[in-house]
Every structure is written in C-alpha cells, then in structure tokens.
Amino acid sequence: MSERVRVALRRLPEGEGLPLPVYMSDLAAGADLCAAVTDDLTLLPGARALVPTGFAIALPPGFEAQIRPRSGLALKAGVTCLNSPGTIDADYRGPVGVILANLGAEPFVIRRGDRIAQLVVAPVVQAAFEPVAELPATMRGEGGFGSTGLAS
C-alpha cells in the first residue's frame, strides 16, 4: 500500500449522512466523491452544474487535491468534469464542489449519494521561473499541437 497523507475533512450540513470520500480498491489513486444534492438534479445535454460534495478539506502544505472525472460516467453517459482536473490548493477551506457537464445525447439525473467524480491528493512542486534570452534546443523545437504526428 502507498503512503497515506492526513487530510482534515469538515462535513457540511448538506453532507450529513453521506459517505466520506472512499477509495474503491486497494490501489486506487482517486477517492470517489458523492453528490450532496437535496433533490434530483437533471443535467440536460450540453448543460453543466456545480454539484456539492458536502464537505470542506484542509490539505497539508506541499499538497493539492485534483477533482477528476469518473471514467464510467464519461464512457456510458458522456458526463465529465469541466475544468478538469480541478485543483484544490492547500490554503482553500471552502466547500468542495464538482463542475459536471453532460456531453451526452440524453438527460442525466444526479441523485443524492451518487458517485460523481474522484479526488486525487498529490504533492506539489512550485517552479522558480527564470527569465533567459534563449531556451535550450531540442529535436522537437517549437513544434506545437500535433507536430509529433499520430503513428508510433
């Protein structure tokens, strides 16, 4: 098993009775997050909504949390997270929410307690940006989007 990082979690009133974030397998990288909606929320095709999770967290310094889509929702229903991955910084103490978007062709109903996204806690490295006159050369150079082609 990998190392565990202690993350303080405060359950908010709308999260009462819901499970805490939970890893669904021993080697899972992401803990599933549940919808803390009071009533069913229907996401029409093309629509998006901020879905509450019912908790706030305090990450230790040097860590971030990322909100990521659940692959099953994306594949089966076309429901994904916008602003993905969403970043929660170590100094944020507000409610954790998930911006869900329905890219599918059918309305998608979100019910209280549905597992809607996953949360990945990861170490952070901050860069020290150093202005230079020129960057070191590489084989790729300034080739941008698609410049390396499709075939392997």
URVEN-V589645 format. One line per field, one symbol per residue. phi: phi as a letter, one per 30 degrees, with the letter a starting at -180 (. if undefined). burial: 1 if it has 16 or more other C-alpha atoms within 10 Angstrom, else 0. Layout:
phi->???
burial->???
This chain:
phi->.ddccdbdbcdcedceicddebddbdcddccdccdcddbecccdeidbadcdciabbbddejbbbccbdcddddddbicbcdhcddccddcdbdddbbdcbccdccebccceiddcabcccbdcccdcdbdbdbcddbddicdceidcicdd
burial->00000000011000100101101000000111111110000011100110111111111000111111110011001111110001011100000111111111001101111011111110000000000000000000000000000000
